[in-house]
Amino acid sequence: MEKPCVLIVDDDPRILKFVTANLEIRGYDVIAAEDGKTALEVMDRTAPNLVILDLLMPGITGSDVCCHIRKSSDVPIIMLTAFGESNTRMELLSLGANDYITKPFDIKDLLDSIQSTLDNRK
């Protein structure tokens, strides 16, 4: 069975390293991108099974990346953000995100969301 590939996009190198390590230990292939521009370039060349996307990034924001991805792909997207307001959650879900995790986050919550989202795709 092929390992699921996850694209993680976050401008914080500590989060990229932490999430990448946790996913790789659990058998995922991981592609890390430090900004929205790189994420869109990755999406043009590969087809990850899931995207973990930070909302607030310099340059191209996570919501812009989400909208761009949705124009050509139905890949599941889990948004990571420091905003916890319900209107932010509803806005992100309306843009096409499948789930929403608030920073700081418990890695178990993120892993559960990833697994649940991927299981729902089968």
C-alpha positions as CSV (number, residue, x, y, z in Angstrom):
1,M,0.0,0.0,0.0
2,E,1.3,3.4,-1.0
3,K,2.1,5.9,1.8
4,P,-0.2,9.0,1.9
5,C,1.6,12.1,0.8
6,V,1.0,15.3,2.9
7,L,1.9,18.8,1.9
8,I,2.5,21.0,4.9
9,V,2.6,24.8,4.4
10,D,3.7,27.0,7.2
11,D,6.1,30.0,7.5
12,D,7.3,28.9,10.9
13,P,10.2,26.5,10.5
14,R,9.6,25.0,13.9
15,I,6.1,23.9,13.0
16,L,7.3,22.5,9.7
17,K,10.0,20.5,11.4
18,F,7.7,19.3,14.2
19,V,4.8,18.3,12.0
20,T,7.0,16.7,9.4
21,A,8.8,14.6,12.0
22,N,5.6,13.4,13.6
23,L,4.1,12.5,10.2
24,E,7.2,10.7,8.9
25,I,7.3,8.6,12.1
26,R,3.8,7.5,11.3
27,G,4.6,6.5,7.8
28,Y,3.5,9.5,5.8
29,D,5.5,11.0,2.9
30,V,5.8,14.7,3.6
31,I,6.5,17.7,1.4
32,A,7.2,20.9,3.4
33,A,6.7,24.4,2.0
34,E,7.6,27.6,3.8
35,D,5.2,29.9,1.9
36,G,2.1,30.0,-0.3
37,K,4.1,30.5,-3.6
38,T,6.1,27.3,-2.9
39,A,2.9,25.5,-2.0
40,L,1.3,26.4,-5.3
41,E,4.4,25.3,-7.2
42,V,4.4,21.9,-5.4
43,M,0.7,21.5,-6.2
44,D,1.5,22.1,-9.9
45,R,4.0,19.2,-9.9
46,T,2.6,16.7,-7.5
47,A,-0.7,15.4,-6.2
48,P,-0.5,15.1,-2.4
49,N,-3.3,13.2,-0.6
50,L,-3.8,16.0,1.9
51,V,-2.7,19.6,2.5
52,I,-2.0,21.2,6.0
53,L,-2.1,24.9,5.4
54,D,-1.3,27.8,7.7
55,L,-3.7,30.7,7.3
56,L,-1.4,33.7,8.1
57,M,1.7,33.7,5.9
58,P,3.5,36.6,4.2
59,G,2.9,37.0,0.5
60,I,0.2,34.6,-0.6
61,T,-2.1,33.9,2.4
62,G,-3.4,30.5,3.3
63,S,-6.9,31.4,2.3
64,D,-5.6,32.5,-1.2
65,V,-3.7,29.2,-1.5
66,C,-6.9,27.3,-0.5
67,C,-9.0,29.1,-3.1
68,H,-6.4,28.5,-5.8
69,I,-6.1,24.8,-4.9
70,R,-9.9,24.5,-5.0
71,K,-10.0,25.8,-8.6
72,S,-8.3,22.6,-9.8
73,S,-8.3,20.0,-7.0
74,D,-10.5,18.5,-4.3
75,V,-7.5,17.4,-2.2
76,P,-8.5,17.6,1.5
77,I,-7.2,20.8,3.2
78,I,-6.7,21.2,7.0
79,M,-6.2,24.8,8.0
80,L,-3.9,25.8,10.9
81,T,-4.5,29.2,12.4
82,A,-4.1,31.3,15.5
83,F,-7.6,32.6,15.1
84,G,-10.3,30.6,17.0
85,E,-13.4,32.7,16.2
86,S,-16.3,30.8,14.8
87,N,-16.7,33.3,11.9
88,T,-13.1,32.5,10.9
89,R,-13.9,28.8,11.0
90,M,-17.0,29.3,8.8
91,E,-15.1,31.5,6.4
92,L,-12.4,28.9,5.9
93,L,-14.8,26.0,5.5
94,S,-16.7,28.1,2.9
95,L,-13.5,28.6,1.0
96,G,-13.1,24.8,0.7
97,A,-11.1,23.7,3.8
98,N,-12.1,20.3,5.2
99,D,-11.1,21.0,8.8
100,Y,-9.6,23.7,11.0
101,I,-7.1,23.4,13.8
102,T,-6.3,26.3,16.1
103,K,-2.7,27.1,17.1
104,P,-1.2,26.2,19.5
105,F,-2.4,22.7,18.7
106,D,-1.9,19.3,20.2
107,I,-0.2,17.0,17.7
108,K,-2.7,14.2,18.5
109,D,-5.6,16.5,17.5
110,L,-3.8,17.2,14.1
111,L,-3.0,13.5,13.6
112,D,-6.6,12.5,14.4
113,S,-7.9,15.2,11.9
114,I,-5.5,13.9,9.2
115,Q,-6.5,10.3,9.7
116,S,-10.3,11.1,9.8
117,T,-10.0,13.3,6.7
118,L,-8.1,10.6,4.8
119,D,-10.5,7.9,6.0
120,N,-13.4,9.9,4.7
121,R,-11.8,10.0,1.2
122,K,-11.7,6.2,0.8
